[in-house]
Amino acid sequence: MMDIRRLVELDSDMPDYTSIVPVRRENLQAPVYRQICKLILQGDVQPGQSLTVATLAKALDVSPMPVRDALSRLTHAGVLTTVSGRTLGVPRLSMEELEELYQVRLEIESIALEWAVAHRTDAFEANLREILVDLIDAERRGDNKAFIASNHRFHEAIYQQSGSEILLGIIQTLWLRVSPYFHLLDAQGHLQMSNECHEAVIEAIAHGDAAAACRALVEDIERAHVTLVKMK
């Protein structure tokens, strides 16, 4: 039997690998998570529709492990749930859940907008106006998918300007839970009304009027909520 002191001596001669991070898995986890979030945020995954590790791994051209990690993370956040057996999917929200998401969004997103107004810049305002052009174009073409994507860009740009990673994390989870329902809103003529609110938000930001900006944002969130409730 090897002497314990000799074992310690041998171990001390080994190189120190503690600073090395597994490259491939670590590098894949974040982009795979972002890609799956993008699918959900853009309305590509409908409520009740299933997601499988194998299908996503093939589409993303990765091994199942980072996909499984991403789905587990989203499940813990309440974004995904078990649809049937071991299959995961976007949950069908109850009226109570829709109402709770609505109330929380009003509070959290208004705070983020207030902070964004306080940190506004010319480049920030110009970016919002550019996105509004895309929103109006998508509305006129009746392209709901393009509208959903630009709508997310618009709101995300505002909340990023708040400078708070904590707020961004909370808001992203809220949007991941409600975004799958946004693809249903065009049938109710919601897009034009939403763009009216977007334009009002921009003008209020340009004038440094946080209260007016929040009123327009609240109206935008409220109109979408009312439409979704009618469709339940």
Stockholm file with secondary structure:
# STOCKHOLM 1.0

chainA/1-232         MMDIRRLVELDSDMPDYTSIVPVRRENLQAPVYRQICKLILQGDVQPGQSLTVATLAKALDVSPMPVRDALSRLTHAGVLTTVSGRTLGVPRLSMEELEELYQVRLEIESIALEWAVAHRTDAFEANLREILVDLIDAERRGDNKAFIASNHRFHEAIYQQSGSEILLGIIQTLWLRVSPYFHLLDAQGHLQMSNECHEAVIEAIAHGDAAAACRALVEDIERAHVTLVKMK
#=GR chainA/1-232 SS CCCHHHHHHHHHTSCCCTTCCCHHHHHHHHHHHHHHHHHHHTTCSCTTCEECHHHHHHHHTSCHHHHHHHHHHHHHTTSCEEEETTEEECCCCCHHHHHHHHHHHHHHHHHHHHHHHHTCCHHHHHHHHHHHHHHHHHHHHTCHHHHHHHHHHHHHHHHHHTTCHHHHHHHHHHHHHHGGGGGGGGGGTHHHHHHHHHHHHHHHHHTTCHHHHHHHHHHHHHHHHHHHHHHC
#=GC SS_cons         CCCHHHHHHHHHTSCCCTTCCCHHHHHHHHHHHHHHHHHHHTTCSCTTCEECHHHHHHHHTSCHHHHHHHHHHHHHTTSCEEEETTEEECCCCCHHHHHHHHHHHHHHHHHHHHHHHHTCCHHHHHHHHHHHHHHHHHHHHTCHHHHHHHHHHHHHHHHHHTTCHHHHHHHHHHHHHHGGGGGGGGGGTHHHHHHHHHHHHHHHHHTTCHHHHHHHHHHHHHHHHHHHHHHC
//
